[in-house]
Amino acid sequence: MRRSDKIRIGRDREGAGREEPGTYRGEGIWSWCSESNTARELPRTEDFVDTLKWVGASYHASLPRLYRDFGLSESGGAWEVFPDHGLFKVTTGSGRSWFAEYGLVASWNHETHSWLWAWAFPPDWQVPPPLIAAAGRTCTVGHEMGWAPLAEPSLLVNEREAWALTALAAHVSELPLIYRARVNEVNMHYFAMSTPVWAS
């Protein structure tokens, strides 16, 4: 049984409050507490939902051109990161390479739907502070606006919601490109990047 299949939740009619047993079913943005193995659906204000929609629509409109122009739509490419320099490198399927400055937004497990904001990564992961700046700014916006999904360190979200949160993080830092890459069998990292520069 996967972790997402046996989670207790706490919610009332407004989405938070009284504890009631239940199950996360792959929809909505939930806060996850690993110590107690519980989750609760987070309230989403109308302005948060509206912002997610229009930011998402903006990236949905611009990303196909960026992916095409920089070879991210080609098969057979490869990526690597240079954390100490804050650079993300892609070698496209056709053999051309580019670099972009990047921020690490979050890690997401496609089996359990677990999302961990980069600002909440454990210290022993040794991620250089500049790489989590975009995620950190997103957390700050969450606190300022009262948007709980941006201020809670660990969430349960589906793939569509993971992309939406990444787009919002990129928007907050005025970064035009979002990307995700598999780091092992079950985990993806989501990135926000500057406009790439061709190296060859």
N, C-alpha and C positions, 0 to 999 in steps of 0.2 A: 504494500500500500504506500503510495506517495504521500509526502508530508501534507500536500494541499488537500488530500482526501480525508484527513482526520483532524482538522483544525476546529477548535471551539471559537465561537465569535461572541461579541457583545454588541447589541444594537437595539434601538427602539424604532418607532415609526419614522423618526427624522434621521436615522442612520447612526446614532451614537447614544450611549447611555446605559440603560438597564442590561445586565448580563443575561443572555439567553443562549442555550446551546444551538449550534448550527454548523454550516459548512461553507467555506469559500468555494464558489463554483466557477471561477474563472472570469468573472465580470466585476466591474467596480474597482476602486482603488482602496486597498485595505492596509491597515497598519499591522505589522507582524512582530510579535514578541517571542523570541526563541526560548527565553528562560521559562516561560509559562506555557509554551506551545498554544498560544491563543492569538486570535486576530479580531479586529473590529473594522467594519466598513467606515471609512473616513467621510465626514461631511464634505460636500463639494458645493461651494457657493455658486450662485449664478454667474458672477463675474469671473470666477475661476474657470468654469465650464466654457463660457464664451471666449475667454482668452485662449484656452487650449484649442478651441475650434478654429479661431481665425489665424493663430500662429501655425497650427497644423496645415490649414489650407494654403498658407503662404509657402511653407516648405514643400508641400505636395506639388505646388505649381512650379517651383524653381529647381527641385532636385533632379528631375529627369534630364534636364539640359546639363547640369553639372556632372551627373553620373556619365552621360554620353561624352561630354567634352573631355573628361579626365579618365576615361577608360574603365570606370567602375562597373559599367554594364557588360564589359567583355569577360569571357570565361578564361580561366587559366592564369589569372594574375596572382600576385602575392603581396602581403603587407608586412611591415615591421615597424617597431617604434624605437626611438632613441630618447628615453625618458630624461636623461641628464641634459639634453639639448631641447626638449619639448617638441621634437619633430616626429611626424608620422610620415612614413615612406610607402608608396605604392609602386610596384612594378606591374604594369598592365599586361594583359595577355599578348599584346603585340610587342612587348619588350621595352616600352618607354617607361621612364620613372619620373615621379614627382614627389615633392615634399610639401608638407603643410604644418603649421603650428597647430597643436591640438590640446584639447582638454579631455580628461576622462570623466564622463558623466556618471556612469553607474555600471554595476555588474548585474546580469539577469540570468536566472536559471530557467531554461525553457520547460523543464519537467515540473518543477515546483511552483513556478511563477514568482520566485523570490527576487526582489529588486533591492539592491543595496547602493545607496547614493555614495559616490566617491568620497564625499566629505566625511562619511562615516566608516571608511575602510579602516581596519585595525592597523595600528602603528607598525606591526611586524610585516605588513605588506610593503613597507618602505617606498611608497609613492611620493615622489618629490612634490612639495607643496604647490608649486606653480601649476602642476597638472590637475589639481583638484579645485583650482580657483573658479572655474565656470560652475561647477557643482556647488561650491560654497556660496557664490553670488545667488544662485537659485534658492538655496536655503534661506539666505537673508531676505529675499523677496517673499518667500513663504511666511516668514515671521512678520514682516512688515504688513503684508496684505491679509494675514489670517488664513492662508491657504495651507491647510494641514498636510496635504500630500507632498509638499515641497520641504517641509520641516521635520517630518518623521524619517528617521534614518533607514528603516527597513520596511519594505512594502510587499504586498502581493498584487501583481498587475499582469494583464495579458500582453501579448505581443503588440497589439495596436496601442495600448496605453503606454507601453514602454517607449515606442516611437514618439508618441505625443509628448511625454515628459522630456525626452531627449531634445525634441524640437524646441520646447519651451526653454530648456537650459541653454541651448545654442542662441536663441533669440535674446535672452537676458544678457548674454555676453557679446551680442552682435557678431556671431560667427555664422557664415552662410551654409556650411556643409555639415551634415550629420551622417554617421556611418556606424555600422556595427560589425564586429568581427568575432568569430568563434575562438575562444581561448582554451577550451577542452571539450570533452564530449557533451557536457550539459550547460556550460556557461558561455555567455556572450558578454563582451564589453561594448558599451555604447560610447561613441566619441562625438565631440563637436570640434570643427576645424575651421581654420582660415581658408581663403581661396588658395588652392594648390598652385605651386610654381613648378614648371617642368624642369627637370635636371638634364634630360637627354631627349 
